[in-house]
Amino acid sequence: MNIIKRLKTTAKNLKINFLQSKKYIILCVSLICLGGCNLAPTQNFFGSFFPAWLYCIVFGIIATALSRKLLIFLKIDQYLKMRVLVYFAMALAYIFLAWLLVFTDILTQFVF
């Protein structure tokens, strides 16, 4: 019983009214404006449509695994201090590189 009284007095003391708050209105307007207008790019793969980012993730994981094999072969892997962080960053780099090269027009901007 004492806890309920404290909660009621605390709520009255703070005088929180989210509907009249300027922050709440700005947040709602921002969320409405940030809604996407386009659908996510998809690729047809044997009749099924997969999101484009899925291909980039698969490519990034495979490229990172091959890079790891190369680093082990060159005996560089043993000198890496934080392997998990290095391979995670490498996977992200491959994923973003695949996205830039395949699903954007970045190459046509530099070539033509």
For each residue, the residues with C-beta under 8 A, 3 or more apart:
1: 4 5
2: 5 6
3: 6 7
4: 1 7 8
5: 1 2 8 9
6: 2 3 9 10
7: 3 4 10 11
8: 4 5 11 12
9: 5 6 12 13
10: 6 7 13 14
11: 7 8 14 16
12: 8 9 15
13: 9 10
14: 10 11
15: 12
16: 11
17: 20 21
18: 21 24
19: 24
20: 17 24
21: 17 18 24 25
22: 25 26
23: 26 27
24: 18 19 20 21 27 28
25: 21 22 28 29
26: 22 23 29 30
27: 23 24 30 31
28: 24 25 31 32
29: 25 26 32 33
30: 26 27 33 34
31: 27 28 34 35
32: 28 29 35
33: 29 30
34: 30 31
35: 31 32
36:
37:
38:
39: 42
40: 51 52 53
41: 51 52 103
42: 39 49 50 51 52
43: 49 50 51 52 55
44: 47 48 49
45: 48 49 50
46:
47: 44
48: 44 45
49: 42 43 44 45
50: 42 43 45 54 55
51: 40 41 42 43 54
52: 40 41 42 43 55 56 99 102 103
53: 40 56 57 99
54: 50 51 57 58
55: 43 50 52 58 59 98 102
56: 52 53 59 60 95 96 98 99 102 103
57: 53 54 60 61 95
58: 54 55 61 62
59: 55 56 62 63 94 95 98
60: 56 57 63 64 91 92 93 94 95 98
61: 57 58 64 65 91
62: 58 59 65 66
63: 59 60 66 67 91 94 98
64: 60 61 67 68 87 90 91 94
65: 61 62 68 69
66: 62 63 69 70
67: 63 64 70 71 90 94
68: 64 65 71 72 77 87
69: 65 66 72 73
70: 66 67 73 74
71: 67 68 74 76 77 80
72: 68 69 75 76 77
73: 69 70
74: 70 71
75: 72 78
76: 71 72 79 80
77: 68 71 72 80 83
78: 75
79: 76
80: 71 76 77 83 86
81:
82: 85 86
83: 77 80 86 87
84: 87 88
85: 82 88 89
86: 80 82 83 89 90
87: 64 68 83 84 90 91
88: 84 85 91 92
89: 85 86 92 93
90: 64 67 86 87 93 94
91: 60 61 63 64 87 88 94 95
92: 60 88 89 95 96
93: 60 89 90 96 97
94: 59 60 63 64 67 90 91 97 98
95: 56 57 59 60 91 92 98 99
96: 56 92 93 99 100
97: 93 94 100 101
98: 55 56 59 60 63 94 95 101 102
99: 52 53 56 95 96 102 103 104
100: 96 97 103 104 106
101: 97 98 104 106 107
102: 52 55 56 98 99
103: 41 52 56 99 100
104: 99 100 101
105: 108 109
106: 100 101 109 110
107: 101 110 111
108: 105 111 112
109: 105 106 112
110: 106 107
111: 107 108
112: 108 109
